[in-house]
Amino acid sequence: MPHRYRLIVDMAPTGVLLVDLGGRIVLANAIAEEIFGYSHRELIGVNIDQLIPAEFRAEHARLRGGFADQASHRAMAGRELPAERRDGARITVEVGLSVLGEGRDRDRK
């Protein structure tokens, strides 16, 4: 993960999770750790779908996969999503998705 992304994520005033195209969490800031109740070590490498209540995981994976398959520079912001903390508490999070441009855009050139 490039250092510039780590700096941006760490300085964000909200919870931020960076996820690869396979759905694995590759970076999390302290606020995201607090929101979900997991340590940094526990979040890294975990599939993002694990933070979704079980009954919504399949649909979330399908939608996430569709976004990744059709990803361009369009962003999605302001969507609310059910989520689940480590302690099992259900919460609602606001989601914003955007492709960072590594890999996919580089491969297109």
Summary of the structure (lengths in Angstrom):
residues: 109
radius of gyration: 13.8
end to end distance: 20.8
largest distance: 44.8
contacts: 256
relative contact order: 0.14
helix: 41%
strand: 24%
